[in-house]
Amino acid sequence: MENENVDYAEMYRQMVRAAESAIRILVEAQRKCEEMYIRAGTPAPPIDLNEHRKEH
């Protein structure tokens, strides 16, 4: 049963705006991390991303 009171176009626009905002946040975080890495000038030690799984 379709609800005529629902503005599906607005729901879609809101989801697209939220997705675009999330992408911008992630891109900005990546840019900042890359700048930090470049400023440090020395390679960072490797990080074991699975290390936290070993503890559990």
N, CA, C and O atoms as a Maestro MAE file, in Angstrom:
{
 s_m_m2io_version
 :::
 2.0.0
}

f_m_ct {
 s_m_title
 :::
 protein
 m_atom[224] {
  # First column is atom index #
  i_m_mmod_type
  r_m_x_coord
  r_m_y_coord
  r_m_z_coord
  i_m_residue_number
  s_m_chain_name
  s_m_pdb_residue_name
  s_m_pdb_atom_name
  i_m_atomic_number
  :::
  1 25 0.848 -1.183 0.000 1 A "MET " " N  " 7
  2 3 0.000 0.000 0.000 1 A "MET " " CA " 6
  3 2 0.891 1.243 0.000 1 A "MET " " C  " 6
  4 15 1.766 1.379 0.855 1 A "MET " " O  " 8
  5 25 0.677 2.125 -0.933 2 A "GLU " " N  " 7
  6 3 1.491 3.319 -1.073 2 A "GLU " " CA " 6
  7 2 0.896 4.464 -0.258 2 A "GLU " " C  " 6
  8 15 -0.312 4.700 -0.286 2 A "GLU " " O  " 8
  9 25 1.756 5.166 0.462 3 A "ASN " " N  " 7
  10 3 1.334 6.290 1.286 3 A "ASN " " CA " 6
  11 2 1.520 7.573 0.471 3 A "ASN " " C  " 6
  12 15 2.646 7.925 0.120 3 A "ASN " " O  " 8
  13 25 0.444 8.258 0.175 4 A "GLU " " N  " 7
  14 3 0.504 9.466 -0.658 4 A "GLU " " CA " 6
  15 2 1.094 10.655 0.093 4 A "GLU " " C  " 6
  16 15 1.444 11.659 -0.528 4 A "GLU " " O  " 8
  17 25 1.212 10.563 1.415 5 A "ASN " " N  " 7
  18 3 1.746 11.663 2.210 5 A "ASN " " CA " 6
  19 2 3.277 11.657 2.248 5 A "ASN " " C  " 6
  20 15 3.885 12.597 2.761 5 A "ASN " " O  " 8
  21 25 3.891 10.626 1.718 6 A "VAL " " N  " 7
  22 3 5.345 10.530 1.735 6 A "VAL " " CA " 6
  23 2 5.909 11.209 0.492 6 A "VAL " " C  " 6
  24 15 5.495 10.922 -0.631 6 A "VAL " " O  " 8
  25 25 6.857 12.110 0.711 7 A "ASP " " N  " 7
  26 3 7.523 12.806 -0.387 7 A "ASP " " CA " 6
  27 2 8.798 12.029 -0.721 7 A "ASP " " C  " 6
  28 15 9.870 12.316 -0.189 7 A "ASP " " O  " 8
  29 25 8.666 11.044 -1.605 8 A "TYR " " N  " 7
  30 3 9.783 10.179 -1.929 8 A "TYR " " CA " 6
  31 2 10.934 10.947 -2.580 8 A "TYR " " C  " 6
  32 15 12.100 10.619 -2.358 8 A "TYR " " O  " 8
  33 25 10.621 11.944 -3.365 9 A "ALA " " N  " 7
  34 3 11.675 12.737 -3.997 9 A "ALA " " CA " 6
  35 2 12.505 13.455 -2.938 9 A "ALA " " C  " 6
  36 15 13.731 13.500 -3.043 9 A "ALA " " O  " 8
  37 25 11.863 14.011 -1.930 10 A "GLU " " N  " 7
  38 3 12.585 14.694 -0.853 10 A "GLU " " CA " 6
  39 2 13.390 13.690 -0.027 10 A "GLU " " C  " 6
  40 15 14.503 13.989 0.405 10 A "GLU " " O  " 8
  41 25 12.832 12.509 0.189 11 A "MET " " N  " 7
  42 3 13.580 11.476 0.912 11 A "MET " " CA " 6
  43 2 14.855 11.132 0.142 11 A "MET " " C  " 6
  44 15 15.922 11.004 0.743 11 A "MET " " O  " 8
  45 25 14.758 10.986 -1.153 12 A "TYR " " N  " 7
  46 3 15.915 10.682 -1.991 12 A "TYR " " CA " 6
  47 2 16.935 11.817 -1.922 12 A "TYR " " C  " 6
  48 15 18.127 11.568 -1.744 12 A "TYR " " O  " 8
  49 25 16.473 13.061 -2.063 13 A "ARG " " N  " 7
  50 3 17.386 14.209 -2.007 13 A "ARG " " CA " 6
  51 2 18.107 14.266 -0.667 13 A "ARG " " C  " 6
  52 15 19.303 14.555 -0.619 13 A "ARG " " O  " 8
  53 25 17.403 13.998 0.406 14 A "GLN " " N  " 7
  54 3 18.016 14.029 1.734 14 A "GLN " " CA " 6
  55 2 19.101 12.954 1.858 14 A "GLN " " C  " 6
  56 15 20.171 13.209 2.410 14 A "GLN " " O  " 8
  57 25 18.820 11.755 1.345 15 A "MET " " N  " 7
  58 3 19.815 10.689 1.388 15 A "MET " " CA " 6
  59 2 21.040 11.042 0.546 15 A "MET " " C  " 6
  60 15 22.170 10.782 0.960 15 A "MET " " O  " 8
  61 25 20.829 11.624 -0.618 16 A "VAL " " N  " 7
  62 3 21.953 12.009 -1.474 16 A "VAL " " CA " 6
  63 2 22.786 13.081 -0.789 16 A "VAL " " C  " 6
  64 15 24.014 13.008 -0.809 16 A "VAL " " O  " 8
  65 25 22.146 14.074 -0.184 17 A "ARG " " N  " 7
  66 3 22.887 15.125 0.529 17 A "ARG " " CA " 6
  67 2 23.700 14.542 1.670 17 A "ARG " " C  " 6
  68 15 24.848 14.936 1.873 17 A "ARG " " O  " 8
  69 25 23.129 13.618 2.414 18 A "ALA " " N  " 7
  70 3 23.839 12.989 3.531 18 A "ALA " " CA " 6
  71 2 25.033 12.177 3.024 18 A "ALA " " C  " 6
  72 15 26.111 12.216 3.618 18 A "ALA " " O  " 8
  73 25 24.843 11.446 1.932 19 A "ALA " " N  " 7
  74 3 25.934 10.654 1.360 19 A "ALA " " CA " 6
  75 2 27.055 11.564 0.866 19 A "ALA " " C  " 6
  76 15 28.230 11.268 1.083 19 A "ALA " " O  " 8
  77 25 26.710 12.654 0.214 20 A "GLU " " N  " 7
  78 3 27.716 13.602 -0.262 20 A "GLU " " CA " 6
  79 2 28.469 14.222 0.905 20 A "GLU " " C  " 6
  80 15 29.683 14.407 0.830 20 A "GLU " " O  " 8
  81 25 27.775 14.541 1.964 21 A "SER " " N  " 7
  82 3 28.410 15.100 3.151 21 A "SER " " CA " 6
  83 2 29.383 14.095 3.764 21 A "SER " " C  " 6
  84 15 30.498 14.459 4.139 21 A "SER " " O  " 8
  85 25 28.971 12.850 3.865 22 A "ALA " " N  " 7
  86 3 29.840 11.806 4.419 22 A "ALA " " CA " 6
  87 2 31.095 11.644 3.565 22 A "ALA " " C  " 6
  88 15 32.191 11.481 4.102 22 A "ALA " " O  " 8
  89 25 30.948 11.686 2.268 23 A "ILE " " N  " 7
  90 3 32.102 11.565 1.370 23 A "ILE " " CA " 6
  91 2 33.055 12.723 1.580 23 A "ILE " " C  " 6
  92 15 34.269 12.529 1.646 23 A "ILE " " O  " 8
  93 25 32.508 13.941 1.686 24 A "ARG " " N  " 7
  94 3 33.361 15.116 1.918 24 A "ARG " " CA " 6
  95 2 34.141 14.977 3.221 24 A "ARG " " C  " 6
  96 15 35.326 15.303 3.269 24 A "ARG " " O  " 8
  97 25 33.490 14.498 4.272 25 A "ILE " " N  " 7
  98 3 34.157 14.314 5.568 25 A "ILE " " CA " 6
  99 2 35.295 13.310 5.435 25 A "ILE " " C  " 6
  100 15 36.390 13.549 5.944 25 A "ILE " " O  " 8
  101 25 35.053 12.191 4.759 26 A "LEU " " N  " 7
  102 3 36.084 11.170 4.597 26 A "LEU " " CA " 6
  103 2 37.251 11.668 3.746 26 A "LEU " " C  " 6
  104 15 38.408 11.392 4.063 26 A "LEU " " O  " 8
  105 25 36.964 12.387 2.687 27 A "VAL " " N  " 7
  106 3 38.024 12.923 1.827 27 A "VAL " " CA " 6
  107 2 38.871 13.926 2.604 27 A "VAL " " C  " 6
  108 15 40.095 13.927 2.477 27 A "VAL " " O  " 8
  109 25 38.242 14.770 3.397 28 A "GLU " " N  " 7
  110 3 38.974 15.753 4.199 28 A "GLU " " CA " 6
  111 2 39.849 15.054 5.241 28 A "GLU " " C  " 6
  112 15 40.986 15.470 5.463 28 A "GLU " " O  " 8
  113 25 39.347 14.016 5.873 29 A "ALA " " N  " 7
  114 3 40.141 13.266 6.849 29 A "ALA " " CA " 6
  115 2 41.346 12.624 6.161 29 A "ALA " " C  " 6
  116 15 42.450 12.648 6.705 29 A "ALA " " O  " 8
  117 25 41.149 12.060 4.990 30 A "GLN " " N  " 7
  118 3 42.259 11.458 4.251 30 A "GLN " " CA " 6
  119 2 43.294 12.517 3.900 30 A "GLN " " C  " 6
  120 15 44.494 12.281 4.045 30 A "GLN " " O  " 8
  121 25 42.845 13.678 3.441 31 A "ARG " " N  " 7
  122 3 43.765 14.757 3.067 31 A "ARG " " CA " 6
  123 2 44.604 15.185 4.263 31 A "ARG " " C  " 6
  124 15 45.817 15.363 4.145 31 A "ARG " " O  " 8
  125 25 43.954 15.352 5.423 32 A "LYS " " N  " 7
  126 3 44.679 15.761 6.628 32 A "LYS " " CA " 6
  127 2 45.705 14.721 7.046 32 A "LYS " " C  " 6
  128 15 46.820 15.064 7.439 32 A "LYS " " O  " 8
  129 25 45.326 13.446 6.961 33 A "CYS " " N  " 7
  130 3 46.268 12.379 7.317 33 A "CYS " " CA " 6
  131 2 47.446 12.351 6.351 33 A "CYS " " C  " 6
  132 15 48.585 12.148 6.773 33 A "CYS " " O  " 8
  133 25 47.191 12.549 5.076 34 A "GLU " " N  " 7
  134 3 48.272 12.585 4.102 34 A "GLU " " CA " 6
  135 2 49.213 13.751 4.382 34 A "GLU " " C  " 6
  136 15 50.429 13.603 4.266 34 A "GLU " " O  " 8
  137 25 48.666 14.908 4.750 35 A "GLU " " N  " 7
  138 3 49.501 16.067 5.084 35 A "GLU " " CA " 6
  139 2 50.352 15.775 6.314 35 A "GLU " " C  " 6
  140 15 51.530 16.131 6.353 35 A "GLU " " O  " 8
  141 25 49.762 15.127 7.322 36 A "MET " " N  " 7
  142 3 50.512 14.769 8.527 36 A "MET " " CA " 6
  143 2 51.668 13.843 8.173 36 A "MET " " C  " 6
  144 15 52.780 14.008 8.674 36 A "MET " " O  " 8
  145 25 51.402 12.872 7.312 37 A "TYR " " N  " 7
  146 3 52.421 11.913 6.895 37 A "TYR " " CA " 6
  147 2 53.549 12.619 6.162 37 A "TYR " " C  " 6
  148 15 54.723 12.359 6.427 37 A "TYR " " O  " 8
  149 25 53.204 13.506 5.246 38 A "ILE " " N  " 7
  150 3 54.213 14.225 4.473 38 A "ILE " " CA " 6
  151 2 55.046 15.122 5.377 38 A "ILE " " C  " 6
  152 15 56.267 15.184 5.239 38 A "ILE " " O  " 8
  153 25 54.382 15.825 6.312 39 A "ARG " " N  " 7
  154 3 55.112 16.709 7.233 39 A "ARG " " CA " 6
  155 2 56.067 15.924 8.132 39 A "ARG " " C  " 6
  156 15 57.137 16.423 8.482 39 A "ARG " " O  " 8
  157 25 55.694 14.715 8.502 40 A "ALA " " N  " 7
  158 3 56.534 13.916 9.388 40 A "ALA " " CA " 6
  159 2 57.862 13.586 8.716 40 A "ALA " " C  " 6
  160 15 58.891 13.520 9.388 40 A "ALA " " O  " 8
  161 25 57.857 13.379 7.411 41 A "GLY " " N  " 7
  162 3 59.082 13.173 6.671 41 A "GLY " " CA " 6
  163 2 59.729 11.813 6.835 41 A "GLY " " C  " 6
  164 15 60.669 11.497 6.106 41 A "GLY " " O  " 8
  165 25 59.264 11.003 7.756 42 A "THR " " N  " 7
  166 3 59.826 9.671 7.928 42 A "THR " " CA " 6
  167 2 58.706 8.650 7.806 42 A "THR " " C  " 6
  168 15 57.568 8.912 8.196 42 A "THR " " O  " 8
  169 25 59.033 7.504 7.271 43 A "PRO " " N  " 7
  170 3 57.982 6.493 7.130 43 A "PRO " " CA " 6
  171 2 57.483 6.020 8.497 43 A "PRO " " C  " 6
  172 15 58.266 5.837 9.429 43 A "PRO " " O  " 8
  173 25 56.223 5.835 8.593 44 A "ALA " " N  " 7
  174 3 55.623 5.340 9.830 44 A "ALA " " CA " 6
  175 2 55.808 3.831 9.901 44 A "ALA " " C  " 6
  176 15 55.843 3.156 8.873 44 A "ALA " " O  " 8
  177 25 55.928 3.303 11.118 45 A "PRO " " N  " 7
  178 3 56.026 1.854 11.228 45 A "PRO " " CA " 6
  179 2 54.731 1.202 10.765 45 A "PRO " " C  " 6
  180 15 53.661 1.800 10.871 45 A "PRO " " O  " 8
  181 25 54.823 -0.014 10.256 46 A "PRO " " N  " 7
  182 3 53.602 -0.683 9.797 46 A "PRO " " CA " 6
  183 2 52.628 -0.907 10.952 46 A "PRO " " C  " 6
  184 15 53.034 -1.150 12.088 46 A "PRO " " O  " 8
  185 25 51.360 -0.821 10.644 47 A "ILE " " N  " 7
  186 3 50.317 -1.014 11.639 47 A "ILE " " CA " 6
  187 2 49.602 -2.318 11.323 47 A "ILE " " C  " 6
  188 15 49.184 -2.554 10.190 47 A "ILE " " O  " 8
  189 25 49.469 -3.157 12.337 48 A "ASP " " N  " 7
  190 3 48.732 -4.408 12.175 48 A "ASP " " CA " 6
  191 2 47.265 -4.123 12.471 48 A "ASP " " C  " 6
  192 15 46.863 -4.055 13.632 48 A "ASP " " O  " 8
  193 25 46.466 -3.957 11.418 49 A "LEU " " N  " 7
  194 3 45.063 -3.613 11.598 49 A "LEU " " CA " 6
  195 2 44.258 -4.756 12.204 49 A "LEU " " C  " 6
  196 15 43.140 -4.548 12.676 49 A "LEU " " O  " 8
  197 25 44.817 -5.955 12.193 50 A "ASN " " N  " 7
  198 3 44.120 -7.097 12.764 50 A "ASN " " CA " 6
  199 2 44.519 -7.352 14.209 50 A "ASN " " C  " 6
  200 15 44.026 -8.298 14.823 50 A "ASN " " O  " 8
  201 25 45.389 -6.542 14.756 51 A "GLU " " N  " 7
  202 3 45.882 -6.751 16.108 51 A "GLU " " CA " 6
  203 2 44.774 -6.756 17.145 51 A "GLU " " C  " 6
  204 15 44.806 -7.558 18.078 51 A "GLU " " O  " 8
  205 25 43.800 -5.878 16.998 52 A "HIS " " N  " 7
  206 3 42.712 -5.812 17.980 52 A "HIS " " CA " 6
  207 2 41.886 -7.098 17.974 52 A "HIS " " C  " 6
  208 15 41.270 -7.442 18.983 52 A "HIS " " O  " 8
  209 25 41.866 -7.802 16.856 53 A "ARG " " N  " 7
  210 3 41.097 -9.049 16.773 53 A "ARG " " CA " 6
  211 2 41.768 -10.153 17.577 53 A "ARG " " C  " 6
  212 15 41.091 -11.042 18.093 53 A "ARG " " O  " 8
  213 25 43.091 -10.105 17.689 54 A "LYS " " N  " 7
  214 3 43.815 -11.122 18.421 54 A "LYS " " CA " 6
  215 2 43.499 -11.062 19.916 54 A "LYS " " C  " 6
  216 15 43.549 -12.077 20.610 54 A "LYS " " O  " 8
  217 25 43.173 -9.863 20.403 55 A "GLU " " N  " 7
  218 3 42.915 -9.663 21.823 55 A "GLU " " CA " 6
  219 2 41.557 -10.206 22.236 55 A "GLU " " C  " 6
  220 15 41.338 -10.477 23.417 55 A "GLU " " O  " 8
  221 25 40.653 -10.367 21.302 56 A "HIS " " N  " 7
  222 3 39.292 -10.774 21.658 56 A "HIS " " CA " 6
  223 2 39.064 -12.225 21.487 56 A "HIS " " C  " 6
  224 15 37.964 -12.713 21.748 56 A "HIS " " O  " 8
  :::
 }
 m_bond[223] {
  # First column is bond index #
  i_m_from
  i_m_to
  i_m_order
  :::
  1 1 2 1
  2 2 3 1
  3 3 4 2
  4 3 5 1
  5 5 6 1
  6 6 7 1
  7 7 8 2
  8 7 9 1
  9 9 10 1
  10 10 11 1
  11 11 12 2
  12 11 13 1
  13 13 14 1
  14 14 15 1
  15 15 16 2
  16 15 17 1
  17 17 18 1
  18 18 19 1
  19 19 20 2
  20 19 21 1
  21 21 22 1
  22 22 23 1
  23 23 24 2
  24 23 25 1
  25 25 26 1
  26 26 27 1
  27 27 28 2
  28 27 29 1
  29 29 30 1
  30 30 31 1
  31 31 32 2
  32 31 33 1
  33 33 34 1
  34 34 35 1
  35 35 36 2
  36 35 37 1
  37 37 38 1
  38 38 39 1
  39 39 40 2
  40 39 41 1
  41 41 42 1
  42 42 43 1
  43 43 44 2
  44 43 45 1
  45 45 46 1
  46 46 47 1
  47 47 48 2
  48 47 49 1
  49 49 50 1
  50 50 51 1
  51 51 52 2
  52 51 53 1
  53 53 54 1
  54 54 55 1
  55 55 56 2
  56 55 57 1
  57 57 58 1
  58 58 59 1
  59 59 60 2
  60 59 61 1
  61 61 62 1
  62 62 63 1
  63 63 64 2
  64 63 65 1
  65 65 66 1
  66 66 67 1
  67 67 68 2
  68 67 69 1
  69 69 70 1
  70 70 71 1
  71 71 72 2
  72 71 73 1
  73 73 74 1
  74 74 75 1
  75 75 76 2
  76 75 77 1
  77 77 78 1
  78 78 79 1
  79 79 80 2
  80 79 81 1
  81 81 82 1
  82 82 83 1
  83 83 84 2
  84 83 85 1
  85 85 86 1
  86 86 87 1
  87 87 88 2
  88 87 89 1
  89 89 90 1
  90 90 91 1
  91 91 92 2
  92 91 93 1
  93 93 94 1
  94 94 95 1
  95 95 96 2
  96 95 97 1
  97 97 98 1
  98 98 99 1
  99 99 100 2
  100 99 101 1
  101 101 102 1
  102 102 103 1
  103 103 104 2
  104 103 105 1
  105 105 106 1
  106 106 107 1
  107 107 108 2
  108 107 109 1
  109 109 110 1
  110 110 111 1
  111 111 112 2
  112 111 113 1
  113 113 114 1
  114 114 115 1
  115 115 116 2
  116 115 117 1
  117 117 118 1
  118 118 119 1
  119 119 120 2
  120 119 121 1
  121 121 122 1
  122 122 123 1
  123 123 124 2
  124 123 125 1
  125 125 126 1
  126 126 127 1
  127 127 128 2
  128 127 129 1
  129 129 130 1
  130 130 131 1
  131 131 132 2
  132 131 133 1
  133 133 134 1
  134 134 135 1
  135 135 136 2
  136 135 137 1
  137 137 138 1
  138 138 139 1
  139 139 140 2
  140 139 141 1
  141 141 142 1
  142 142 143 1
  143 143 144 2
  144 143 145 1
  145 145 146 1
  146 146 147 1
  147 147 148 2
  148 147 149 1
  149 149 150 1
  150 150 151 1
  151 151 152 2
  152 151 153 1
  153 153 154 1
  154 154 155 1
  155 155 156 2
  156 155 157 1
  157 157 158 1
  158 158 159 1
  159 159 160 2
  160 159 161 1
  161 161 162 1
  162 162 163 1
  163 163 164 2
  164 163 165 1
  165 165 166 1
  166 166 167 1
  167 167 168 2
  168 167 169 1
  169 169 170 1
  170 170 171 1
  171 171 172 2
  172 171 173 1
  173 173 174 1
  174 174 175 1
  175 175 176 2
  176 175 177 1
  177 177 178 1
  178 178 179 1
  179 179 180 2
  180 179 181 1
  181 181 182 1
  182 182 183 1
  183 183 184 2
  184 183 185 1
  185 185 186 1
  186 186 187 1
  187 187 188 2
  188 187 189 1
  189 189 190 1
  190 190 191 1
  191 191 192 2
  192 191 193 1
  193 193 194 1
  194 194 195 1
  195 195 196 2
  196 195 197 1
  197 197 198 1
  198 198 199 1
  199 199 200 2
  200 199 201 1
  201 201 202 1
  202 202 203 1
  203 203 204 2
  204 203 205 1
  205 205 206 1
  206 206 207 1
  207 207 208 2
  208 207 209 1
  209 209 210 1
  210 210 211 1
  211 211 212 2
  212 211 213 1
  213 213 214 1
  214 214 215 1
  215 215 216 2
  216 215 217 1
  217 217 218 1
  218 218 219 1
  219 219 220 2
  220 219 221 1
  221 221 222 1
  222 222 223 1
  223 223 224 2
  :::
 }
}
